[in-house]
Amino acid sequence: MQIKKNIKPGKVNYLIFFLILFLSFFLNLNSNSKNINEGNYTDIKVLDKISSKNILIKLKNGEVKKYKDLMIKSMKCKNSEFDDNPEITAYLQVQDLTNKDKDDVYVFNGWMFSSSPSIRPFDHPVYDIWLVNCY
């Protein structure tokens, strides 16, 4: 006849189990929040100051789009985490093709904000750019 012993798991095993469970939950939550806020496409409006006409341009992040004398590239765009006051930010690079002396110099290279474009203004004598959407 064999005697069976009841073996109770130790406190260390419970601690390790809950630690692994907590870390997996935290890492999964952190990776999901980045995917919600970042977009793959950026919408901008370009105003031609001479003709007073504006056009909506859809940019895929990482690709270059030519509009008249401008080469526009959206590197990254993000939506805000807060729903009550939405903020759209995008990292844009704009190059003026009429300036032959400085081919590699950008007219604008930095973050643009939808709610307050005056923080980092786009200064150009012919064109004006506004950030509209990120999706």
Backbone as CSV, one residue per row, in Angstrom:
resi,resn,N_x,N_y,N_z,CA_x,CA_y,CA_z,C_x,C_y,C_z
1,MET,0.823,-1.161,0.000,0.000,0.000,0.000,0.881,1.243,0.000
2,GLN,0.477,2.193,-0.854,1.251,3.413,-1.012,0.511,4.571,-0.362
3,ILE,1.235,5.440,0.297,0.635,6.592,0.972,0.830,7.821,0.078
4,LYS,-0.291,8.492,-0.215,-0.227,9.719,-1.018,-0.121,10.915,-0.104
5,LYS,0.753,11.809,-0.448,0.927,13.023,0.344,0.316,14.197,-0.414
6,ASN,-0.366,15.024,0.268,-0.876,16.265,-0.326,0.252,17.288,-0.316
7,ILE,0.635,17.698,-1.504,1.706,18.680,-1.618,1.067,20.023,-1.940
8,LYS,1.267,20.979,-1.087,0.727,22.324,-1.293,1.782,23.185,-1.965
9,PRO,1.361,23.943,-2.984,2.339,24.829,-3.611,2.785,25.909,-2.636
10,GLY,4.024,26.248,-2.723,4.583,27.233,-1.806,4.205,28.656,-2.178
11,LYS,4.481,29.547,-1.285,4.197,30.959,-1.516,5.046,31.517,-2.645
12,VAL,6.218,30.979,-2.847,7.101,31.458,-3.894,6.497,31.170,-5.266
13,ASN,5.878,29.996,-5.426,5.260,29.661,-6.704,4.113,30.625,-7.025
14,TYR,3.301,30.967,-6.049,2.223,31.935,-6.268,2.779,33.301,-6.640
15,LEU,3.824,33.698,-5.965,4.435,35.003,-6.238,4.978,35.067,-7.667
16,ILE,5.651,34.024,-8.096,6.190,33.984,-9.462,5.060,33.997,-10.481
17,PHE,3.997,33.240,-10.225,2.862,33.191,-11.136,2.214,34.571,-11.284
18,PHE,1.956,35.259,-10.190,1.323,36.573,-10.251,2.256,37.629,-10.850
19,LEU,3.544,37.497,-10.631,4.506,38.416,-11.226,4.520,38.272,-12.753
20,ILE,4.520,37.045,-13.244,4.484,36.811,-14.692,3.177,37.304,-15.278
21,LEU,2.067,37.055,-14.597,0.763,37.508,-15.057,0.708,39.042,-15.120
22,PHE,1.223,39.716,-14.106,1.224,41.172,-14.069,2.096,41.755,-15.178
23,LEU,3.277,41.208,-15.383,4.169,41.714,-16.425,3.595,41.512,-17.819
24,SER,2.983,40.375,-18.062,2.395,40.155,-19.384,1.228,41.101,-19.627
25,PHE,0.415,41.364,-18.614,-0.690,42.304,-18.745,-0.178,43.717,-18.989
26,PHE,0.846,44.131,-18.259,1.407,45.476,-18.402,2.031,45.671,-19.773
27,LEU,2.793,44.711,-20.263,3.424,44.833,-21.578,2.392,44.838,-22.692
28,ASN,1.338,44.057,-22.569,0.285,44.039,-23.571,-0.477,45.357,-23.584
29,LEU,-0.751,45.915,-22.436,-1.448,47.194,-22.342,-0.606,48.311,-22.932
30,ASN,0.684,48.314,-22.670,1.588,49.342,-23.182,1.710,49.271,-24.703
31,SER,1.769,48.097,-25.282,1.906,47.975,-26.734,0.614,48.361,-27.445
32,ASN,-0.552,48.120,-26.846,-1.819,48.487,-27.468,-2.028,49.985,-27.478
33,SER,-1.578,50.704,-26.467,-1.795,52.149,-26.419,-0.993,52.861,-27.498
34,LYS,0.163,52.351,-27.877,0.940,52.974,-28.937,0.244,52.815,-30.279
35,ASN,-0.364,51.678,-30.522,-1.012,51.432,-31.799,-2.254,52.291,-31.979
36,ILE,-2.956,52.613,-30.908,-4.171,53.412,-31.002,-3.844,54.853,-31.348
37,ASN,-2.804,55.417,-30.785,-2.512,56.838,-30.933,-1.747,57.179,-32.202
38,GLU,-0.989,56.263,-32.743,-0.188,56.554,-33.927,-0.955,56.180,-35.182
39,GLY,-0.808,57.025,-36.200,-1.482,56.774,-37.460,-0.500,56.491,-38.579
40,ASN,-1.020,55.977,-39.683,-0.195,55.683,-40.853,-0.331,56.748,-41.932
41,TYR,-1.381,57.563,-41.846,-1.637,58.591,-42.858,-1.830,59.942,-42.188
42,THR,-1.385,60.988,-42.881,-1.509,62.352,-42.394,-2.221,63.186,-43.455
43,ASP,-3.219,63.954,-43.034,-3.908,64.886,-43.927,-3.430,66.301,-43.613
44,ILE,-3.020,67.013,-44.662,-2.627,68.410,-44.502,-3.359,69.237,-45.550
45,LYS,-3.556,70.513,-45.241,-4.110,71.461,-46.208,-3.016,72.419,-46.605
46,VAL,-2.903,72.617,-47.916,-1.910,73.538,-48.452,-2.653,74.691,-49.110
47,LEU,-2.333,75.901,-48.685,-2.930,77.108,-49.242,-1.922,77.781,-50.164
48,ASP,-2.345,78.017,-51.400,-1.549,78.800,-52.343,-1.951,80.258,-52.135
49,LYS,-1.050,81.065,-51.599,-1.375,82.448,-51.251,-1.589,83.327,-52.480
50,ILE,-1.027,82.957,-53.606,-1.173,83.766,-54.817,-2.554,83.569,-55.430
51,SER,-2.995,82.317,-55.563,-4.294,82.042,-56.174,-5.421,81.941,-55.150
52,SER,-5.099,81.926,-53.872,-6.067,81.802,-52.767,-6.861,80.493,-52.843
53,LYS,-6.232,79.451,-53.325,-6.871,78.137,-53.387,-6.152,77.196,-52.442
54,ASN,-6.948,76.337,-51.790,-6.335,75.353,-50.913,-6.713,73.954,-51.375
55,ILE,-5.867,72.997,-51.020,-6.070,71.613,-51.417,-5.731,70.719,-50.231
56,LEU,-6.500,69.639,-50.097,-6.246,68.649,-49.058,-5.339,67.573,-49.635
57,ILE,-4.224,67.313,-48.964,-3.260,66.311,-49.413,-3.194,65.207,-48.379
58,LYS,-3.342,63.979,-48.842,-3.209,62.803,-47.977,-1.818,62.231,-48.163
59,LEU,-1.082,62.146,-47.069,0.292,61.654,-47.095,0.386,60.339,-46.349
60,LYS,1.029,59.349,-46.951,1.355,58.128,-46.220,2.687,58.384,-45.526
61,ASN,2.768,58.025,-44.262,3.975,58.303,-43.495,5.178,57.593,-44.112
62,GLY,6.224,58.362,-44.357,7.446,57.838,-44.924,7.581,58.051,-46.423
63,GLU,6.508,58.417,-47.102,6.567,58.635,-48.541,6.570,60.127,-48.861
64,VAL,7.218,60.486,-49.971,7.344,61.879,-50.386,6.256,62.189,-51.406
65,LYS,5.618,63.348,-51.250,4.581,63.799,-52.187,4.984,65.166,-52.716
66,LYS,4.882,65.343,-54.037,5.220,66.622,-54.646,3.931,67.393,-54.900
67,TYR,3.918,68.648,-54.450,2.811,69.553,-54.727,3.401,70.855,-55.244
68,LYS,3.210,71.117,-56.510,3.749,72.289,-57.212,5.248,72.420,-56.941
69,ASP,5.681,73.408,-56.162,7.107,73.622,-55.910,7.571,73.056,-54.572
70,LEU,6.744,72.249,-53.928,7.084,71.707,-52.614,7.194,70.188,-52.664
71,MET,8.164,69.661,-51.946,8.265,68.223,-51.693,7.928,68.036,-50.220
72,ILE,6.848,67.308,-49.930,6.343,67.174,-48.567,6.447,65.718,-48.151
73,LYS,6.954,65.503,-46.951,7.088,64.153,-46.412,6.624,64.153,-44.963
74,SER,5.709,63.255,-44.656,5.253,63.068,-43.282,5.978,61.869,-42.711
75,MET,6.720,62.084,-41.643,7.493,61.002,-41.039,6.672,60.228,-40.016
76,LYS,5.849,60.940,-39.236,5.103,60.307,-38.156,3.952,61.208,-37.769
77,CYS,2.829,60.608,-37.360,1.722,61.406,-36.833,1.107,60.689,-35.649
78,LYS,0.578,61.474,-34.724,-0.017,60.930,-33.504,-1.268,61.702,-33.143
79,ASN,-2.251,60.997,-32.605,-3.435,61.605,-32.013,-3.241,61.669,-30.512
80,SER,-3.890,62.630,-29.876,-3.740,62.775,-28.434,-4.474,61.659,-27.711
81,GLU,-4.081,61.456,-26.467,-4.716,60.433,-25.645,-6.005,60.935,-25.017
82,PHE,-6.245,62.229,-25.040,-7.399,62.809,-24.383,-8.492,63.072,-25.403
83,ASP,-9.723,62.716,-25.060,-10.837,62.882,-25.984,-11.489,64.252,-25.894
84,ASP,-11.364,64.924,-24.756,-12.062,66.197,-24.591,-11.414,67.329,-25.389
85,ASN,-10.117,67.299,-25.571,-9.424,68.313,-26.353,-8.461,67.610,-27.308
86,PRO,-8.941,67.188,-28.481,-8.074,66.405,-29.364,-6.926,67.226,-29.927
87,GLU,-5.779,66.629,-29.939,-4.565,67.255,-30.472,-3.937,66.293,-31.470
88,ILE,-3.620,66.801,-32.632,-2.962,66.013,-33.665,-1.581,66.607,-33.866
89,THR,-0.568,65.757,-33.819,0.796,66.199,-34.057,1.388,65.353,-35.179
90,ALA,2.237,65.959,-35.977,2.890,65.241,-37.062,4.288,65.796,-37.272
91,TYR,5.195,64.905,-37.609,6.557,65.312,-37.940,6.636,65.440,-39.457
92,LEU,6.803,66.672,-39.943,6.802,66.954,-41.377,8.152,67.486,-41.828
93,GLN,8.489,67.152,-43.070,9.656,67.708,-43.738,9.174,68.293,-45.063
94,VAL,9.450,69.584,-45.269,9.021,70.276,-46.489,10.252,70.889,-47.131
95,GLN,10.402,70.612,-48.425,11.542,71.123,-49.179,11.019,71.983,-50.326
96,ASP,11.618,73.154,-50.526,11.248,74.056,-51.615,12.105,73.716,-52.830
97,LEU,11.452,73.359,-53.941,12.182,72.947,-55.137,12.673,74.121,-55.968
98,THR,12.165,75.314,-55.720,12.620,76.478,-56.485,13.969,76.981,-56.014
99,ASN,14.364,76.657,-54.807,15.647,77.077,-54.247,16.728,76.116,-54.733
100,LYS,17.415,76.460,-55.798,18.414,75.583,-56.409,19.751,75.611,-55.666
101,ASP,20.002,76.657,-54.904,21.286,76.766,-54.214,21.403,75.775,-53.061
102,LYS,20.290,75.508,-52.398,20.308,74.656,-51.216,19.322,73.502,-51.420
103,ASP,19.718,72.512,-52.198,18.820,71.399,-52.518,18.491,70.531,-51.305
104,ASP,19.410,70.388,-50.374,19.191,69.492,-49.245,18.632,70.185,-48.015
105,VAL,18.370,71.475,-48.090,17.884,72.220,-46.934,16.356,72.227,-46.954
106,TYR,15.769,71.925,-45.818,14.314,71.911,-45.694,13.804,73.291,-45.287
107,VAL,12.681,73.676,-45.863,12.011,74.904,-45.456,11.392,74.695,-44.080
108,PHE,10.863,73.490,-43.864,10.294,73.133,-42.568,10.720,71.708,-42.261
109,ASN,11.207,71.487,-41.052,11.619,70.161,-40.604,11.359,70.080,-39.110
110,GLY,10.209,69.522,-38.731,9.892,69.433,-37.319,8.456,69.028,-37.070
111,TRP,8.068,69.115,-35.809,6.721,68.731,-35.393,5.760,69.879,-35.660
112,MET,4.575,69.545,-36.158,3.514,70.515,-36.386,2.320,70.110,-35.528
113,PHE,1.643,71.098,-34.945,0.510,70.861,-34.053,-0.756,71.424,-34.676
114,SER,-1.853,70.652,-34.614,-3.091,71.082,-35.270,-3.779,72.220,-34.518
115,SER,-3.760,72.185,-33.202,-4.498,73.190,-32.433,-3.775,74.531,-32.363
116,SER,-2.460,74.513,-32.432,-1.712,75.768,-32.358,-0.549,75.728,-33.342
117,PRO,-0.809,76.080,-34.596,0.264,76.063,-35.597,1.315,77.147,-35.394
118,SER,1.043,78.108,-34.522,2.010,79.183,-34.313,3.191,78.755,-33.440
119,ILE,3.110,77.579,-32.816,4.244,77.100,-32.018,5.434,76.828,-32.922
120,ARG,5.209,76.125,-34.008,6.231,75.870,-35.026,5.665,76.279,-36.377
121,PRO,5.725,77.557,-36.722,5.065,78.010,-37.951,5.819,77.583,-39.207
122,PHE,5.049,77.366,-40.258,5.599,77.096,-41.583,5.668,78.430,-42.306
123,ASP,6.874,78.953,-42.499,7.067,80.261,-43.124,7.507,80.084,-44.566
124,HIS,6.639,80.456,-45.488,6.951,80.402,-46.910,6.231,81.552,-47.593
125,PRO,6.848,82.213,-48.563,6.194,83.363,-49.189,4.990,83.002,-50.060
126,VAL,4.909,81.773,-50.566,3.838,81.416,-51.495,2.826,80.453,-50.877
127,TYR,3.271,79.543,-50.013,2.399,78.475,-49.503,2.256,78.552,-47.990
128,ASP,1.133,77.996,-47.536,0.863,77.849,-46.111,0.370,76.426,-45.897
129,ILE,0.781,75.780,-44.801,0.410,74.392,-44.535,-0.239,74.294,-43.164
130,TRP,-1.360,73.541,-43.090,-2.040,73.238,-41.836,-2.202,71.754,-41.693
131,LEU,-2.036,71.284,-40.477,-2.264,69.886,-40.154,-3.738,69.666,-39.880
132,VAL,-4.351,68.661,-40.544,-5.790,68.457,-40.431,-6.133,67.179,-39.677
133,ASN,-5.509,66.041,-40.055,-5.947,64.767,-39.492,-4.794,63.772,-39.483
134,CYS,-4.935,62.769,-38.632,-3.994,61.657,-38.544,-4.814,60.390,-38.343
135,TYR,-4.642,59.429,-39.228,-5.394,58.177,-39.093,-4.567,56.995,-39.560
